């Protein structure tokens, strides 16, 4: 629901649409308030640990698609009730049987990963998990620049020469129809575990495990690559009577799942909640050193820490050189080795940040000079490094709020990375252009492809036409989704504790966003390099709140504001203080 008056009032003052989630009806609210969570009704752990469901919490759950009162307790507890039997995944039984045969026959198994954080964590998880079962394992992470994403024949030939008889992919393989066929000709058995959208034809592998298969009956669609690899390991441990030993790998599942930006709902919510607990309780040496490099504290790691600090560092090696550094960090057993590897990643990440800023400035300038009136933007050149294309595309999507494709022109072949906005499925758009592409793959919001340079102009024209069709009725300004309108005077620690029950936050489950109207500015000052940010003191009645408004330092203030914000805890010098993180505001006359 759009608050039209509010949107019109702020049309010239803010780049964002303020979209207020529709309040649930009084009848629905009353019905949900009458529901008693199962844990409370039966005197379970929730009967003493969790307060009653409040009207605002019901609204927040509703906004996240949790509308059935019977789901409330499981969502808030984020426990095993959200998990599913791994054997429900298509062809899981075939994969388990073949891996067990390899274990019994003392065969050499290759775990074939990918160069991003999802693929790296998945490769570590499955390699270490199979080794725990007594398996002989080698891991293979392809080089982003020399090999690209997915299976390739040269790598398969080298693995065969090493004596490998079984290859298990993680976070890749579901679009490798010809590569799997090539592997079979070499005498390799191949099991695919992946979460990308398959093509019309599934590779003729021994087993292809992917919840996005069109024939999948698995109850949860959005597992990350590391999540699918975890389900295979979970099934293997179950049939070998080691049913709870998989818990030691949940730290890796949390890292890969959060960084890959899949929705933190359903089973992902359970896996990430448990994984973050493990990261804070007893992190592996490599993670401990990465946390120290990032200036974080063990015990304070959350999904934001993973998204904005740990994830970029894990991804840095694959973007700048070879992802093997991140793999070695996660398997390191000594603190000294982990410290050296973490320092390498820190340096690589600094290089990546510098390169990203340079390419972003170049791409932005080019787009603005050519005009940004198209519903899909495409830009590129010979000097656009492949490793940062996706990061740059994502930042341009954030700024211009339309799908963005960044190209690396490299002789006769062009590599592209695409990022999209809600409402535009970029992988579906690329599927419509399949005849112009050498290969492609990805998700609805992020994809990559390779195309002959001769096809670039036609590809751009066709993608723009598809975007114009699909986005014809879409306001191409980012929507700031507001969960509820609340008076500033109603905020407090009880509300913050209630909000915290919804964590971990991420895709599909953002931190709650509130609107408070006509709050008084009692103090303001510009802070940060270049005056980028605002520190505010805001009052409603007798209540005053400290607030920070990042990147809004150039905005005009008035005595009274309507503000949109998160309620967050600011940790400083060992103290925790609640404050408002102002996302946007409108001055009032």
C-alpha positions, 0 to 999 in steps of 0.5 A: 500500500502506498501512502500517496499523500506522503509520497507526493509531499516528499517527491522532490525531497527524497529519491525514495518511495515511502511504502507503508505496509498495509495494516492487518484488519481488526478481525485478523488481529483479534484472531491472531492475538487469541492464538497461544504459541505451542511452546506456551500452551504446553509449558515448553521452553517458550512458556518462560522465555518468550513474552506474549505476542503483541499487536506490533509483532503480529504486524511485523510477522505479517509483513514477512509473510508469516500470517498463520498463527501456527507458524509464529512460534517456529519462526520466532524460535528459528528451531529445527521445526523449520528444517526438512528431511534431506532425503526429500531432495530429488535424487538425494538417495542416489547421491548418498548411495554413490558416496557410500560406495566410494567410501567403502571402495577407498575411491578418491573423491573430488569436491568441485567448488566455486570461487565465491564465499558460497562455493568456498564454504560449501567446498570446505564443508563437504570435503571436511565432512566426507573426510570425517567419514573416512573418505579420501578427498581432494578439493578443486576451486576454479580460477575466476579469470582463467576458467570461469564459473562451473565445470570445465573439461580441462579441470575434469581431465586433471582430476581424472589423472590424479585418480579421481573417480567421483566428482561432487560439485557444490554451488555449480554444475546444474547448467553444465550439460556438455561438461557433465557429458565430457566427464562421463566420457572420461570415466568420471561419475558426477554428482551435482549439488547446486542452487542455481536455476537449471536450464530446460535440460538437466545434466545427465549426472548420476544425481542432480540435487537442486531445490530449484529443479522444476520437478522438485518437491522439497518444501523450501526453494531458497537454499544457498549452495552451501545449504544444498551441500549441507543437506547432502552431508546431513543425509550421509551422516544420518545413514552412517549413524552420526546424526548430530555431528553435522552441527559442527559445520553450521558456521560455514552454512551461516557464512555462505548463506548470508553472503550469497544474499538468499532469503533468510526465511524458512530453513535458511533462518534456522541454519543461519541462526544456529550457525551464528551461534556457533560462530560466536561460541567457538569459531574456527581459527580462520574465522577468528582471525578474520573477525579480528582483522575486521575489527569485530568481537567474538560474541558480537557477530550477527548477519550484518557482520557477515554481510559487510565485514566477513563476506567481502574479505572471503570473496576478495581472494576470488575477485582479485586472484585465486579463491584458494586463499579463502579456502585455506583460511577456513581449513587452517588448524593453527592460529599462526597459519590463519593469521597469515592467511587473514592478513593476505585477505585483508590486503586483497580486500583493500585492493578490491575496494580501491578497484571497485571505487575506480570502476564504479566512478568510470561506469557511473560517469559513462552511464550519466553521459549516455543517459539513464532513461532506459529501464535497463542499463548496460555499460562496459569496456576493455578495462573493466576487471571481471572480478568486480563487475558484480559488485559494481553492478550492485552499487549502480542498481542501488543508485539508479534502481533499475537492472544493470549489466556490466561487461568486460570486453575481451577480444571476441568474447564478452563476459557480463555480470547482471544485478536486478531489482525486485520485480525483474527476473534477470535470469528469465530475461537472459533465458529469452536471449539464450540464442545470443549467449554462449553460456549463462546462469544465476538467480532472479536477482543476480546472473552472469553470462558469456556472449560473442562480442558480435552479439552485444548490441542485439543483446542490449536491445533485446534486454532493454525491450524485455525490461520495458515490457516487464517494468512498464508499470513500475516506479523506478525509484527504490521503495523504502518499505515501512513496517508500521507507523509508531509514535517516537514516544512508544520506543524503548528497550522492550520494543528492541527486545521484541524486534530482536526476536525476528533476527537474523536479518537479511534478504526477505527479512529486513530489520523492521523499519518504522515511521514516526511523524512530526518529531522535533529536531532539538539538535543537529550537527554534520559529522564524518569525512566531507560532512556526509552524515547527520547526528540528531537529537529528536523529541516527541513529547517528553522523550528524546532520542539520539539519531544518526542519518548516514549519507544524509548530511547534505539534506535540508532540515526543518524544526519538525520532521517525518522520519523513517528509521531502524531502532538499533543498539550502538556499542561504544566503549563496552556500553550499549545504547539504543539509537535511531538509524534514520534512513530517510526524512521529510522536512515539514513546513 
